[in-house]
């Protein structure tokens, strides 16, 4: 498609368009039936969305999701009559109607011009999607195969800064068993989710926007109590709408159960919004929340960690943990050092998400920044 960009240019869009065209095209050659946008189309969509993100509509920041597909590939779409040219002002104006998750503005070329043809709740596998997160903040993603809790991210744009997600990160054999599902998600650059339990919890922790810490400890072990202030502020005694309850009822064939995996994950993530950390077993049984992490007498305080991000061109680095964030991050790193068979998941109020675990390979705490996969 020969699509000219209307209005001011956005250099970052032109920089990434060719790479995105090649990456999306390679994926579509193998799987999926979504249409394949060319570089000019990708640049035009990103540029328009970028300028829309800088506008205000009734003093609110536009947050929209744009999907590249014709209405024929949508199930029961809502169609505009006539089609509306894709422009920043238009996107900002209709953003309040489509800001909820799972709602996309459908975009397709008509007579050589990109137009918004309507709204869709369904899109095909590997469909090109661009989401506006905030002013100058965009993420390029695609819909993965079902079942999946979220779309897979390809690139994150923040103003002039562009981050491409690693297509295949190295497997992390040294990770604790509790992280198996999250590492499958991580090592596949978001393409696979395994049982996706921790992915759901991590996404829900970021979504509540208050920040929080989740400590995952071995089942039937009480050693983690050595790193916690006593008495515990809030201990948890079943019944609780926990993830183990969900699996138990599924095994019993209780299809009318009020529990769902997503509801259980959100309930657990909600506890992390309380001041202090939430503790669960590696069988996803909630044990306590609102707890305070301490360092035992004679225990070395963590002063250096290995940091990894699933971003192209960023290698592992050794840093002081204070560079990652505030008290939550320091406490999470300390817990991972003191409890080497446990891990700590930490969400910041600004959306950063870090997983801390002990690395026998490096002989220190290994921090994994995952927000680029979770947004």
N, C-alpha and C positions, 0 to 999 in steps of 0.2 A: 504493500500500500504506500502510495506517495502522499504522506500526510505532513503538511506544513504546521509548525508550531505557531499558534496564534497568540500574540501578546509578547511580553518580555521573555527572554530566554532564561533558562536555568542550567548553567554549565554542567552541574553534577549529573543531570538527566542525560545529557549527550555522552558524558564519559561512561556511564554504566549501561547505556542502551544496547550497544553491540554485544557486550558480555552477557547481558540478560537474554538477548535474542538467541545467542548460541547455547546458553545453559538451558533455557526453556525448550528450545528446539530439540536438543539432544534427549531430554526427558520424554518429550512427546513422541519421538521416533520409537521409543520403547514401550510406552504405556499411555493410556488415557485417550480420550476422544475430544479433548478441548481444542479450540482453534489456536493457531500459532501466530502470535503477534510479531511483526517485524520491528526492527530497531526504530524506525520513524514513528510507528504507532506507540511503542513503549515510551519513547522520549516525549511525545505529545501528551500522553496520559500523565506521566510523572510531572512534567512541567506545569500542566493545568492544575493538578492536585496540589503541587507545592504552593502556587500563588493563592489558591483557595484557602490553604491552611493558614495564611497570614491575614486573612480577612476576619471580620467580626460580624456576626448576625445577631442583633439584639444583645450585643456585648458578650456573646458566647463564642467559643472556639469551635469551628466546624470540625466534626469528626465523621468521616464517611468511608465507605468501602466501595471500590470500583472494580467491577468484574468485566473482563473482555470476552464477550460471547454474544451470539445473536439470540433473539427471543425464542427461536425455535428449539434451542437447547435448554430452555428453562421450563419447569413444570408450573403451569398456571401463573404466568408472569402478570404483573400490572403494567400495562403499556401506556405510554404518553401518546397523545394525539394532538399535534404531530410530534415527530422526534424533535429533541431540543439539542442544538449545537453544544458540544462539550466545551464549556467555558468556566473560568474560576468563579465568576459572579454567580452563575447558575448553581454550581456545586455548593457554595456557601449558603445560598438561599434555601435549598431543599435539604440541607444537612440535618435539621431537626427531625425530619420525617424518617430518616434512615440511619440514625446513629446507634440503634440497638444492635447487638451482635447477631450475625446471621442474615442481615439485610444488606443487599448489594445494589448499587446503581449499575444497571446493565449498559454497556457501551459497545457500539459497533459502527463500522464505516458505512455511510450511505452517500452515494454519488461523490465519493472522494473526500467526504468530511466525516470526522468522528462525531457521533451523536449519542446522547443518552436516550435510549429508547424506552426506559421504564425501570421498574424495580423487580428484583427476583430474590427468592429465598433459597433457590436451588441452583447449583452450578456443577458442571461435569468435573471429573477427576483431572487434575493438573491444570485447571483453569487459572489463567493469569489474573491475580488480584492485587490491587494496590490499596493499602489502608492508610488513611490520614490519622495520625496519633495525636498531633498537636502542632503548634506553629513551626513550620519547617521540618517536621519530623514525620517520615513516611517509612512504610515497610512493604517490600515486595514479597508476595507469598503465593502459594498454590494450595488447592484442596487435595489432600492426600486420599488414598483409598480408605474406604470404610472398613472397620470402625475406626474413628479417630476423634480425639477430643479437641483438636485445634488444627489450624492450617500449618503447613511447613513453611518456614521463612527462607528466602533466598538472599535478600540484601536489606540492609537498614540504612536509610539516608537521614542524616541530621544536619541540615544546612548544607555546607560544602563537604562535610565528612561522610564518606560512604564506606560501609562495612559489608563485605561479602561473607556469607556463612561458608565455612569449610564444607566441601561436598562429602567428605568422609574423614572424620577424625579417627585417630588411633584408638583401638580398643583399650580399655583401662582394666587390666587383669587384677590390679592391686586393690580395686574398689571393694569395700565391704559388701557382703551379700544383700544387705538392706537396700543397696542402691542399684540392684540388677536392672530393674525396669527403667530407672532414670538414665543409666548408662547406655542402655540400648537406644533410647531416644537421643542421647547426647552423641554417641559414637556414629550414629547414622545421620548426623546433622539435621535431626528433626523429622527424617522421613519415616522412621519406624518408632512405634511407641511401646512395644511389648504389651504388658498388662496395663501400662499407662497410669497406675494408681498415683505414684509420686508426681507424675506430670500434671495430673488433675489438681492435686493438692498444691503444688508449686504455683500453678496458674491462678488458683483461687486465692492463695496468699498474696500474690501481686495485685489481684483485682481489688481487694478490700482497701488498699492504699494506706494502711496504718503502719505498715512494717510489722515484722514478727520473726520469731525464731522457732524452728521445729527440730527437736532432738530425737533421733531414731536410735534406740538402744536394743541390745540383744534380749530376746524373750527369756523370762525366768532368771534374769540376772538383776542383782540389786547393787552392783558395783557403781552404777551411775549416780547413786545417791551420795557417794563421796564427793561429788562435784556440785552438789546442790545445797543451798541454805535450808536449814531446818528450823521449825517445822515447815512442811510443804504447805503452801498457801491454799491450793485447790487440788486435792487428790480426786481421782475419778474412779467410781465403782460402777460396773455395768448394772442395769442396761443403759446403753448409750447408742445413738444412731451411728455406730462406727462401721468401718469397712468390713471387719470380720463378721458383723451381723449380716451385712449384705450378702457376703459369700455363703454364709451358713444357710440363709433362707433360699438362695438360689440353688444350693445343693439339695435342699429339701423340696424343691419344686414349688415354692410358695410364690406363684406368679402374681398374686394379689397383694404382695408385700408392699407396704408404704415406703420402704427403703429403696433408694436407687444409688448407684455408685457415685453419681455426680452430687447428689444431696449429701451423702456421707462425707465426700471429700470437702464440700463447702462447709459443712458443720465443723469438721476438724480444722479447716483453715481459719474459721471464725474464731476459734479459741486462741490462735496465734496473735490476734489483734489485741488481746489483753496484755498489759504490761508484764514482762517476764517471758520465759520460754515455755512452750508446750512440749511434753514428752510422750512419745508413743513407742511401742515395741516394734521389732522388725516384722511382726505379724499384723501391724497396723492397729494394735489395740491401744487406745488412749489411756495413759497412766496418770498424768498430772498436767496442770497448766498454771501460768502465772509464777513459775519458779525462777529463782535467782541462781545464776551460775557463779561458783567461787573457785578459787585456786587453793589447793591444799597446802599445808605447811611443808616447806622443803621442796615443793614442786616448781620446776623451772617455768618461768613465764615465757610464752611464745613471743619471739622477737623477729622471726623471719619465716616466711612461708613461700611455697611455689605457687605461682598463679598461672592458670591456663584459661584461654578463651577460644571458642570454636570459630574464630575469625581468620580468614586468609591473611597471611603476611604477619601475623602476631605470634611470636614464639613464646615458650614458657619463660617466665622471669621469676627471680627471687626478690621479694619485696618485704618491707615492714608491714604487718597487717593493719596498722593505723591508716595506711594509704587506701584501704578498701572502703572504709566507712567509720561509723562511730562505735558506741558501746556494744551494740548487738554483734557486729562483726568481730570485735576483739574477744567477746565472750564465746562466740561460736568457734573461733580458731582455738581458744584455750581449751574448750570442752573436747574438741577433736584431738588435741594433743594429750590431754589427760585420760581420755576414754578412747583408746585406740581401736576398740571394736565397735565404736558408734560413729555416727556422723551428725552434722548440724547443717540445716538449711536455713538461710537467713535472707529475708526480704527487707529492702529499705523502702522508706516512704516515697523515694523518688523513682522507684521501679527497678532498681538493681536487685539481682538475685544471685546469691553465692552459695555453693555447697562446699563444706569443709569436711575433710576426712584425712586420717593418718596415712602417709605414704611410706611403706617399708622401703621402697626403691630409693626415695630421696632422703629418708630418715628425718622427715619433717612433715608438717601439715601441708596438704595439697588443697588449694582453693580453686574451684571451678566456677567461672562467671557464666551464667546461663541465660541472662535476660534476653540476649539476642535471639534465642530459640523460643522464648516464652511469650514475647509480645505479640 
